[in-house]
Amino acid sequence: MDSIEVVLAMLLAVVASGYLVRALPVSLPLPLVQIALGAVISGVFKQGVMLDPHIFFLLFLPPLLFLDGWRIPKDGLFRDKATILELALGLVIFTVLGIGLLVHWMIPSMPLPVAFALAAIVSPTDPVAVSSIAARVPIPKRLMHILEGESLLNDASGLVCFRFAVAAMLTGGFSLAGASLTFLWVACAGLGIGAGITAAISFAQRWLSRHFGEDAGSPILISLLTPFAAYMTAELVHASGILAAVAAGITMSYVELSGRALATTRLQRAAVWDTVQFTLNGIMFVLLGEQLPGILRGAMHTVEQGEHLGPWWLAGYGLAISIGLIVLRFLWVWASLRLTLFRRGASVEQPLKLHWRLVLATSLAGVRGAITLAGVMSLPLLLPDGTAFPARDLAIFLATAVILVTMVTASIGLPRLLRGLELPEETTELQEEDLARQHAASAAIAAVEKSRQGVQHDTAESDIHAQAAARVTALYQRRLSGSAGGEREAGQLRKADQAERALRLAGLEAEREAIFHLARQSRISDATSRKLVREIDLIESRYH
């Protein structure tokens, strides 16, 4: 098959995986289905895809890291920053040292720098995989925020450690002092470049739009190009493109708070980015399945050169590394949470108790996914002297085994650990929602009064305008009175809003069906039907 046909087949496999995962009688994580479909493509067409590791890294990592930084809840990130940093930095170093030594001890034929590179690339976790696995038994929101924040930062720290390990393998030397100074430059410059690129692009976009206007698709395309600009600029000055992509995403979330983007732009951009995320994650796992037979053959060849023979040793290595990751994570999480509760308990009369099921669930939730896959596939093919990179296929196979084992373990274990686990309810979200509704209603009433006073009409039109203003003001006054009336009134207001929402959705559905019916009967044109249906969809999106 030609390369274009292979790409189209992989995209079709990504689409099919979304339906298969719902049709299968057994609940399986989506990435496992995509890997299986990739293996089917490889077996049917008998042709693999030759990957350039640098191109692979450039195409997949920047947009995924950018989107993680953009969408992560900032309040949870800063509220639990101490716990997140302990997991994202301390746990990564702990994992690299522990797993690197374990791998080198089990497989002496794998050089120590390659073992550390493998340990570094399996240290980042994947919150997307955790979310899909925990959909049946949702993870508590605060725990999910911690896992998301950890994943956002340990992606960067793990991949930076991976970069140093690969550099040590390529150059044959490693200096701790030099690596520390390099790390400071790589980290600080990467963060600064990422934030600066996003700020500069946003400023330039606003200036151009204000003076020359813009097409509807321009903001969406700019947002798609921003992570690549940040990544490539940082790499050009030998800083961390990974951290630059993360910083660009976080900065983008603050740029969005300005509210300058149009509502339609936000709707369309969200849909485009959801598609990009689903496609990139899916293609990576389909691509992994497509290359799995060749990876297995190369891994077998590497093992046969060592002390152990047979495919069962490969399975044993993958299982041992996965168990080691879970054990190290359990020890670190337990010690970290005990220290946090000890400090917190000193200031309260009754110290909080740590439930072992929560600790174990946090350990199993460390699922490896797309970032691990993208990173390990970026291992160089050759050393500077032209010889093959040692144990490359074996490292890719072991990373793949870790992804599979952690996904299956979390899929089986998380629902059972979290089911029935009682945790303190968080009322912050409802309180923030009530506060936001109250302030929004006050601002809306003021805007209605200002609009009413600023428009001059004749007597008849003035009465119509006054009646319309009274109806709108009454709606917001009802919200204010509900917000000020205590928790019971606020609950009744939410129920009334839910009832009104259901009625409005029913009416919108009837409107849409009537328009489609007119179009099918050729009583209105396709252009008119598309325009009206789009307006209804935009209104409906507010209620979803």
N, C-alpha and C positions, 0 to 999 in steps of 0.2 A: 504494500500500500504506500502511496505517497504520504508525505508528512501532513498535508492538509486533510487528507482522508482520515489519518490516524487521530488528528485533533478533533475532527467532527465526530468520530466514533466515541472519543472520550467525553465530549460534551453530551452526546446522546446517552451515554452511560450515567452521567451525573443526573440528567433529567429522569432517567428510568429508576435510579436509586431512590429518588424522593417518593415514587409511587410504590416501589417494592417494599420499602421499609414499613409502609402502612398496610400493605396487602399480606405480608407474611404472618402466619399464625403465631410465631414466636417473636417477642419484642427484641430486636437487635439494634445496637447503635448504628447510626447511618454510615460512619466511616468503614465499618466492617463490611457492609453491603457494597460500598464503593470499591473497596479493595478486591472483593470477590469478582465484581464485574470487570475490573481491570485485568485480573488473571484470566478471565474468559476471553477478553479481547486478545491477549497475548497468545492464548492457546488456539484461537480460531484463525488469526491472521499470520501467526508464526513470524512476527516481525516486531522488534523492539524499537524504542525511541532513543536515539543517542542524545544525551543531555550535556550541555555545557554548564558546569556547576555555577559559574559566575552569572550567567544569564538566568538560570533557574532561581538563584538567590535574589537577583534584582527584580524579577517579574512577580514573585510571590510574596516576599516578606514585607516590603514597604507598605503596600496598601492594607495588609492585614494588621500590622502594628499600628499604622495610622488610625485605622478604624477602632481598634481597641482603646487607644488613647482618647479618641473623640467621644466615644459612647460610655466610657466608664463613669459611674456616679462619683462626682467630685466630693460630695459631702462624706460619703463612706470612705473615700480614699484618704481624706485628711483626718477624719475622726479616728480611724484605726491605723494611723500611719506608723506607729511604733510596731504593732504586730505585723503589718505588711512588710516593713523594712526588715524585720527579723526573718521573715520567711523568704523574701525576695533576694536578700543579700547573704545573710548568715547561712541559711539553709542551702543556698546554691554552692557556696564554698565548701560547706560540710559535705554535700553530696559529691562534688567534684573530687575531693580528696578521698572519701570513703569508697565510692564506686570505682574511681580510677585505680586505686590500689587493689581492689577486689578483682577487677577485670584483668589487670596485669598478672596477678597471682594465679588466676584460673587459666589464662591463656598466655603463657610466656612468649609465644611467637608474635604476639602483638606488642609493638614497641610502647614504652611508657607514655610518650607524648600522644600517641594515637589512643591509648586507653583513657588518658585524661580528656582528650577531645571528645571521645564517646560519652564519658561521664558528664562533660559540660553540656553536650547537646541533648541529653536525656533529662537534664535538670529542669528546664522550663515546663510549666504546666499549661493546659489548654482549657480555658473556661467555656468555650463553645461546646467542646465535647462533654464537659461536665453538665452543662445546661440540658443538652439533648438526652443524656443518660438519666438525669434526675427529674425529667418531666413528669414521670409517673408519681414520684414522691418528692415534691419541690423542696429544695434546699432552703433553710432559713435565710431571709434576706440579708441579714448582717454577715452570716457566714459566706454567702455568695459574693457580697461586696468585698470581703477580705480575699477570697479566692481570685476575684477579678483583678483587684489591685496587685496581688502577688504575681499573677500571670503577666500583667502589664510590665512590671519591673523585672521579674526574673527572666522574661524573654530577653531583655537587654543584657542583664548581668551574665546569664548563661551563655549567650552568643558571644559576648566579649571574651569570656573565659575560653570559649571554643576557638576564637580567633587567635588567642595567645598560644594555645596548645598546638594548633596547626602551624603557626609560625615557628614554634620551637622544633617541630618535626622537619620543616623545610630548611631551616637554617642550621639545625644541629646544636643550638645553644639556647640557654635561658638565663636571664639575670633578673632576680627579684627586684632589685633597686630600679633597674631600667624599666622593668614591666610596671612598677608602681607609678613612676613618672609618666610613662606612656599611657597608663590607664587614666590618670588625671586629665591629660590632654584629650584623650579619646572621649572620655565621658563629658567633661565640661564643654569642649568645643562642639561635640555632637548635640548636646542639649541646647546650647546657645544658637547653633545654626538652624536647628529644627524650629525653634520658636521664632527666630528672626525671619526665616523664609516664609512662614505662614503669615506673620504680621505684615511683611512687605507685600506679599501677594494680595492680601486683603485690602491694604491701603491702595495699591495700584488698581485693583478691581473697582473699588468705590470711586476713585478719581476718574477712571475711564468711563464708568457707567454714568456718572454725573455730567460729564462733558459731552459724551458721544452716544450714550445709550448702549444697550447690549442685547444680543439675541437671548431667547429663552433658555437655550441649552448651554450658554457660555459658563454660568456659575457652576453647573454640574461638571462640565469638562475640566474646569479649573480645579475643582475639588479632587478630581481623579488624578490630575497631574501633580498636585502639591506634594504628596508623599514621595514621588519619584524625584522631584526637584530637591527636596530636603535630603534624601538619601544620597543622591549622586553628588550634590555639593559637599556634603560632609566627607564622603569617600575621596573626593578630589583633594582635600587637604589632610587626608589620612586621619580623620576623626571617625567616630562611630556613626555610620549611616543608620544603624539600628536605633540608637538613642535619638538620632535626629528625626526619624519617622515617628517615634513615640512622642517626642516633644512637640512635633508639628501637629499631631492629633490632639494633644491636650490643649495646645494654644488655640486650635480650631474650635474647641468646645467653648472657650471664653469669647472668641470672636462671634460665635453664634448668639451669645447673650446680648449683643447689641441690637438684635432684632431687625437688622437692615434687610435681610433676605425676605423675599416675597413668600407668602404661604404656599403658593403653587410650586415655587422653586424648592421649598423644603420638602413638600410631598414627593415631588419627582426625584429629588436627590436621595431621599431616604430609600425609595424603591430601587434606584440604580445601585446604591451601595449595598443593599440587601442582596441584590442579584450578584454583584461582584464578589461579595463575601461567600455566598453559597457556591458560586462557580469556582473560585480559586481553591477553597477548601476541598470541594469535590474533585476537581482535576488532580490535585496533589495526591489524593488517596487512590483515585483510579490509576494514576501514573505509577504509584507504588505497586499496586496489584499487577500492572502490566509488566513491570520490571522484576517482580518477585522471583520468577523462575531463574532468570539470569543471576540475580543476587544470591539465590540459594546455591547455585552451582559454584559461583566464586567463593562463597563462604565455606563450602565443603572443601574446596581446594586449599584454602588457607588452613583449615583445621587439620587436614591430612598432612600438612607440612609440620605440624606440631606433634605433641605427644599423644593426642587423642584421635580416635578414628570413629566414623559412623555419624549418621544424622542425629542420633539421640543426644550426642554431646552438644550439638547446636541448640536443640530444644532445652537441654539442661542449663546451658549458659544463659539463654534468654530468660528462663524462669528464675534463675539465681539472681540475675541483675534486677529483675522486677521485684522480687522479694526484698532484696537489699534496699531498693529505693523506698519501698513501703516502710520497712523497719527504720531506716534512717529518718524518714519523714515523721514517723510516729514518735520517735525519741525526741526529735527537735520540737515538734508541736507540743508534746507533753511538757517538756522543760520550759518552753517559751510561755505557754499558758499558765503554768504553775508560777513562774516568776511574775507574770502580769497580775495574776490574782493575789499573789503574796503582797505586792506593792499596793494594790487596791484595797486589800483586806486590812491593811494597817490603819486605814482611815475610816473604817466602818466597824460597827459593833459586831455584826455577824458576817464573817467572811463568806464569799460566794463559793459554792461547791462546783467541782469540775466533773462532769459526767463522762465516764470512759467511752460511752458510745459516741459522744460528740467528737472526742479526740480521734477515735478510730475512723469516724466518717470523714473528718478533715484529712486524715492520712490517705484514705482510699480515694478521696476526691482529687488527688494529685494526678489526674489523667494526662498522659502525653498525647500530643496530636500534631497539628499542622506545622507548628514552628519546629518541633523536633525533626519532622520529616524533611522540611525545607532545608534545615541546617545540615543534616547529615548527608543529604544529596549534594551539597555544595562542597564536599571534600574534594581536594584536587585529584585529578586523574594521574598526574605524573609529578615526580620530584624534580628539583632543578637540574639534576644530572640526566634526566630523560628516563629513568627507571620508573616502574609503576609505584604508585603510592601504596605503602605496605598495609595489608589487611583492610583495604577500603571496602570491599564487598562484605567482609565479615562484620565490620562496624555498621554498615547500612542494614545488614540482616538483623543484628542484635538490637539496633534502634527500632527497627520494625517490630521485632518480637516484643519489646517493651511497650510500644504503642498498643499492640493487640492485647497483651496480658493485662495492662492497666485498664483498658476499656472494658474488657470482659469482667475483670474483678470489680470495677466500680458499678457496672451494670447489674451485677448480681448482688453485691454487698450493700450499696448505698440505699436502695429501697428498703431493705430489711433493717438496716441500722437506724434510719430516720423515721420509719413508721412508728407512730405512737410516742415519739420523743417529745416531751413537753418542754417548751422553752418560753421565757418571758415574752409577752406580746409587746411589739413596738408600736406605740401610738403616735410616733412622731409624724408619720406620713399623713395620717388623717388630720392631725393638728395643723400641719403645714398646708394641707389642701383647704381647710376651713379658713385659715388666715389669708391664703391667696384669693379665695373666692370673695372674702369680705373686702379686701383692698381693691380687687378688680371691679367689684360692684360699685364701690365709692367713686373710683375713677370714671366708670362708665356714666354714672349719674351726673358727675361734673361735666363730662364731655357732652352729654345730651343737653344740659342746660346752656352750655356755651354755644352749641350749635343752634339751639332754638333762638337765643338772643341775637345771634349774628346774622340771621336771615330775615329779610323784610318781605312780607307778603301783603296782599289785599285782605279784606276782612274774611272772605270765604276760605281762602287758602290758609290764613292764619289760624282759623278754627281747626281745620284739618291737621295742620302741623302741631297745634297744641294737643289735640287728642292723641296723635301718634306719640308725641313726647311723653304724655301722661302714661300711656300703656307701657312704653319702654322703661320709664322711671319706676312704675309700679312693680315691674318684674325684678328690678335690682333692689328695690326697697324690701321686697319679700325675702330676697336672699340675705340682706343685711339684718332684718329682724330675726331670721332663723339663726344666723351666726351669733347674734347677741343674746339669744334666748337660752343658752345652755346646751349641754350635750344632747338632751332629749329632743329639743327643737332642731338641733343640727342633724340628728339622725332622721327625723321626720322630713327635713328638707331634702336629704340625700335620697330618701325613698320617693319623694315627690319628683325629684329630678330623674330618677330611674324610670318611674312610670311615664313621665313626659318623654324621655328618651325612647322608650319602647314604642310609644304612639307615633313619634316623629319618624322613627325608622320604618314603621309599617306604612306610613304615608309616603315616604320617599320610595319604598319598594313598589308601591302601587303606581306612583308617578313614572318610575322607570319602565315598568311593564307596559303602561299605556303608551309611552313614547315608542317603545320597541314594536308594539302592535300597529301603531300608525305607520312606522317605517316598513313593516312587513307588508302592509296593504298599499305601499307606495303613495300614501297620502301626504307624507313629508319626505324631504330628501335625506340622503345619508349624512350630508354635512350638517343639516339641522339636527338630526337625531344625535349625532356624535357630540355636538356642542351642548345640547340640553342634558344628555346623559352625563357628560363630564361635570357640568354644574351640579347635578344631583350627587355625583360621586364625591365631589369636594365637600358638599354639605354633610353627607353621610360620614365622611372621614372624621369630622369633628366629634361625632358621637361614638366612634370606635376608639 
